[in-house]
Amino acid sequence: MRRSRITAYVTSLLLASGLALTGATATQAQAATGGYVALGDSYSSGVGAGSYISSSGSCDRSTNAYPYLWNAAHSPSSFSFLACSGATTDDVLSGQLGTLSSSTALVSVTIGGNDAGFADVMTTCVTSSDSTCLSRISTAQAYVDSTLPGKLDAVYDAIRAKAPNAKVVVLGYPRFYKLGTTCLGLSATKRSAINNAADYIDTAIAKRAADHGFTYGDVRATFSGHEICSGSSWLHSVNWLDITESYHPTAAGQSGGYLPVLTSNA
């Protein structure tokens, strides 16, 4: 997600609370014979996973991110790592499709969360009342219903046009919170609503992916038991050492949550 929004979120939090709170299958082997292009937002670039590639600048691409790990394990003929922190569907269309071609064998992408206002949803829910949080989530869900499908269609159409022979794996987003346990900072109402919002956007993304003949990779199962408040979280809550990493997968979330899903679907 975009650095400035995460910074604003943490600033709001501090002001509001004052608290310091698998073996390759035949399909995979075929994918590895051609090029691999990794597109998308911060969940694909690896924000939160550390070990950032200096040349990637503010895109914060990590050598611990699932695209980088898949490339290292499968050695495709070429690897183009274009996912970027803060990316929206428009950013993918304008700046991430240049290396796609008829020789591209595999494309992975996470996109849509920034379009739907993820950072603002989290800021609102952390710093405001339950009712205000629920209202902001309702607004985001209305966007997911009315506008996001067309945005995703534009991205998916462009990917298919530029990479007609590629296997395209669209990955979703994890649920953020483990429910039914004590968790500092957010009410059970907010945590449940945020999880429901993740389910809501995942459902929309999965439908658009299926309608384009793409494979949808659901990461909610692999992250189950590793949500925030689980005691074994693969997601950052507020990371005081690097606040831009807040609410993103850790290195373990990339390798244990995202990589197996790409590997099983590539």
C-alpha positions in Angstrom: 0.0 0.0 0.0 1.2 3.6 -0.5 3.8 4.8 1.9 2.2 8.2 2.6 -1.1 6.6 3.5 0.5 4.1 5.9 2.5 7.0 7.5 -0.7 8.9 7.9 -2.4 5.9 9.4 0.3 5.4 12.0 0.4 9.2 12.8 -3.4 9.0 13.3 -3.1 6.0 15.5 -0.5 7.6 17.8 -2.5 10.8 18.1 -5.7 8.9 18.7 -4.5 6.4 21.2 -1.1 7.4 22.6 -0.3 3.6 22.8 2.9 1.9 21.9 1.3 -0.9 21.1 6.7 -28.7 -2.9 7.8 -30.4 -5.9 7.0 -29.0 -9.3 4.1 -30.5 -11.2 4.1 -30.9 -14.9 2.2 -27.6 -15.3 4.7 -25.8 -13.2 7.6 -27.3 -15.2 5.9 -26.0 -18.4 5.5 -22.5 -16.8 9.2 -22.5 -16.0 10.2 -23.0 -19.7 8.9 -19.5 -20.5 9.1 -16.2 -18.9 7.6 -15.2 -15.5 6.2 -11.7 -14.9 5.1 -10.6 -11.4 2.6 -7.7 -11.3 0.6 -6.0 -8.7 0.8 -4.0 -5.4 2.7 -4.2 -2.2 1.4 -7.7 -1.4 3.3 -8.9 -4.4 6.3 -6.5 -4.2 6.9 -7.8 -0.6 6.4 -4.7 1.6 6.8 -6.0 5.1 9.1 -8.9 4.2 12.4 -6.9 4.4 15.5 -7.4 2.2 14.4 -4.8 -0.3 16.1 -4.5 -3.6 17.7 -1.1 -3.7 17.1 -0.5 -7.3 13.4 -0.9 -6.8 13.2 2.4 -4.9 9.8 3.2 -3.4 8.3 0.1 -5.0 10.0 -1.9 -2.2 10.5 -5.1 -4.0 11.8 -7.8 -1.7 14.0 -10.8 -2.2 11.7 -12.5 0.3 8.6 -11.8 -1.7 6.8 -14.8 -3.2 7.6 -13.9 -6.9 11.3 -13.7 -6.1 11.1 -17.0 -4.2 9.2 -18.7 -7.0 11.8 -17.5 -9.6 14.6 -18.8 -7.4 13.0 -22.2 -7.1 11.9 -22.7 -10.7 14.4 -20.8 -12.8 12.1 -19.6 -15.6 13.7 -18.5 -18.8 13.2 -14.9 -17.7 11.9 -13.1 -14.7 10.4 -9.6 -14.6 9.5 -8.3 -11.1 7.3 -5.3 -11.7 4.9 -5.3 -8.6 5.1 -2.0 -6.8 4.1 -0.7 -3.4 1.0 1.5 -3.6 -0.1 0.3 -7.1 -3.7 0.5 -8.3 -5.2 -1.0 -11.3 -4.4 2.1 -13.3 -0.8 1.9 -12.2 -0.6 -1.7 -13.5 -2.1 -0.6 -16.8 0.2 2.4 -17.2 3.5 1.0 -15.9 3.7 -2.8 -15.4 2.8 -4.5 -18.6 5.8 -3.7 -20.8 7.6 -7.0 -20.5 4.5 -9.2 -21.2 4.7 -11.0 -24.6 3.7 -14.2 -26.4 6.7 -15.9 -24.7 5.4 -15.1 -21.2 4.4 -18.4 -19.6 3.4 -17.3 -16.2 1.9 -14.1 -14.8 1.0 -13.5 -11.1 -0.8 -10.5 -9.8 -2.4 -9.0 -6.6 -4.4 -5.9 -7.3 -7.5 -4.1 -6.1 -6.9 -3.3 -2.5 -5.6 0.2 -3.1 -8.4 0.9 -5.5 -10.9 0.0 -2.8 -9.2 2.3 -0.2 -7.5 -0.3 2.0 -5.3 2.2 3.9 -8.1 4.6 4.6 -10.3 1.8 5.8 -7.6 0.7 8.3 -7.0 4.3 9.4 -10.7 4.9 10.0 -11.3 1.6 11.8 -8.3 2.1 14.1 -9.0 5.8 15.0 -12.8 6.0 15.0 -15.8 4.3 16.5 -17.3 1.0 15.6 -20.1 2.7 13.7 -17.8 4.9 11.7 -15.6 1.9 10.9 -18.6 -0.1 9.6 -19.7 2.9 7.5 -16.3 3.3 5.9 -16.2 -0.5 5.1 -19.7 -0.2 3.6 -18.4 2.6 1.3 -15.5 0.4 0.3 -17.8 -2.5 -0.4 -20.0 -0.3 -2.6 -16.9 0.6 -4.6 -16.1 -3.1 -4.9 -19.7 -3.7 -6.3 -19.9 -0.7 -8.6 -16.4 0.2 -9.9 -13.8 -2.4 -9.1 -15.0 -5.1 -11.5 -14.6 -2.8 -14.5 -11.1 -1.8 -13.2 -10.1 -5.5 -12.9 -11.6 -6.3 -16.3 -9.3 -3.7 -17.9 -6.2 -5.1 -16.2 -7.1 -8.7 -17.0 -8.0 -7.9 -20.6 -4.7 -6.1 -21.1 -2.7 -9.0 -19.5 -4.4 -11.5 -21.8 -3.9 -9.3 -24.9 -0.2 -8.9 -24.3 0.5 -12.4 -23.0 -1.9 -14.7 -24.9 -0.1 -17.9 -23.9 0.5 -17.3 -20.3 -1.0 -19.0 -17.3 -2.3 -16.1 -15.2 -2.6 -16.6 -11.4 -4.6 -13.9 -9.6 -3.9 -14.0 -5.9 -6.2 -12.6 -3.2 -5.7 -11.0 0.2 -5.6 -12.7 3.6 -8.0 -12.1 6.5 -6.2 -9.8 8.9 -7.4 -10.8 12.4 -7.9 -14.0 14.4 -11.3 -13.8 16.0 -12.5 -15.2 19.3 -9.4 -14.0 21.2 -8.4 -11.0 23.2 -6.7 -8.5 20.9 -5.3 -5.1 21.9 -6.4 -2.1 19.9 -9.5 -3.0 18.0 -12.9 -4.2 19.1 -14.3 -7.6 18.1 -16.8 -5.8 16.0 -14.1 -4.0 14.0 -11.9 -7.1 13.6 -14.9 -9.1 12.3 -15.9 -6.3 9.9 -12.4 -6.0 8.5 -12.2 -9.7 7.9 -15.6 -9.6 6.2 -14.3 -6.8 4.0 -11.3 -8.9 3.0 -13.7 -11.8 2.1 -15.8 -9.3 0.1 -13.0 -8.1 -2.1 -11.6 -11.6 -2.5 -15.0 -12.8 -3.7 -15.1 -10.0 -6.3 -11.6 -10.6 -7.5 -12.1 -14.4 -7.8 -15.2 -13.9 -9.9 -13.5 -11.5 -12.3 -10.5 -13.8 -12.6 -12.7 -16.8 -13.3 -14.7 -14.9 -15.9 -11.4 -14.2 -17.7 -10.3 -17.9 -17.5 -7.6 -17.0 -15.0 -6.7 -19.1 -11.9 -7.6 -17.6 -8.6 -5.2 -18.3 -5.7 -6.9 -18.1 -2.3 -4.4 -17.3 0.5 -6.9 -17.2 3.3 -6.4 -20.9 4.1 -2.6 -20.7 4.2 -2.8 -17.7 6.5 -5.4 -19.3 8.8 -3.9 -19.5 12.3 -1.4 -16.8 11.4 -3.5 -13.7 11.5 -2.9 -10.7 13.7 -3.7 -11.7 17.3 -3.0 -15.4 16.6 0.2 -15.5 18.5 2.0 -16.6 15.4 1.1 -13.8 13.0 2.4 -13.7 9.4 1.1 -10.1 9.2 2.5 -7.0 10.7 0.3 -5.0 13.0 2.1 -1.7 13.7 5.8 -2.2 13.0 7.6 0.4 15.0 10.9 -0.2 13.3 9.4 0.5 9.9 5.9 1.9 10.0 5.5 1.5 6.2 5.3 -2.3 6.7 2.2 -2.2 8.9 -0.6 -4.6 7.8 1.5 -6.4 5.3 2.8 -10.0 5.2 6.1 -10.8 7.0 8.8 -12.8 5.2 7.1 -15.9 6.7 3.8 -14.7 5.3 5.3 -14.5 1.8 7.0 -17.9 2.0 4.4 -19.7 4.0 1.2 -17.9 2.9 1.7 -16.7 -0.7 4.4 -18.9 -2.2 2.6 -22.3 -1.7 -0.5 -20.9 -3.3 1.4 -19.7 -6.4 3.3 -22.9 -6.6 0.2 -25.1 -6.5 -1.5 -23.0 -9.2 1.4 -22.1 -11.5 
